[in-house]
Amino acid sequence: MVYYYPAMHRDIIDSLVDNGYKGIVIAGTGLGHVNKPVYPAIERATKKGVAIYMTVQTLWGYVHMFVYDTGRDLMAKGIIPAANMLPEVAYVKLGWALGQTDDLEKVKEIMLTPVCGEITEREPYNGYLIFQGGIPEVEAFLKTVHK
């Protein structure tokens, strides 16, 4: 698992590939992005058959790699968006998937099939409050905004 940070160099991804890793989960910025200097390492990894999945660094929200050129470029290089899986969940799931098969299409099917709520169809606008027990005064305020 690699948490992307601004000005990250490609050597981190290259090192994982050189050391025989079969899969990488990247926790990207924004909607699931890394900077362009990392692109050659990503291309090299996917050409060598390394499964690469993109998550986001936030607790809430989806990877939306089709919104900006950067995301579309990364998908064209072989990165697969992991919906709204948390990075740590995607990491464990990818390890399990790669333990089941070397077929990257089967790995993708396993990764993108929800098993126990790790991928949701959508998130409620106030989900971060609901799942943390809610805060009545914040809920009351939100009802004035979201009708």
Number of C-alpha atoms within 10 A of each C-alpha: 17 15 15 20 13 9 11 15 16 16 12 14 21 16 12 18 21 11 8 10 14 20 23 23 25 26 26 23 19 17 23 27 25 23 17 16 12 19 18 13 21 23 16 15 25 17 12 12 16 22 24 23 26 33 32 27 19 15 11 14 17 22 24 20 23 15 11 12 11 18 22 16 16 24 17 11 19 19 24 20 26 24 24 23 26 21 24 13 14 26 21 12 19 23 17 14 20 19 11 12 12 14 13 16 11 14 21 18 12 18 25 18 11 13 10 7 9 15 20 12 8 11 13 9 11 13 13 13 14 12 8 8 9 13 10 10 9 11 13 10 10 13 10 8 7 8 5
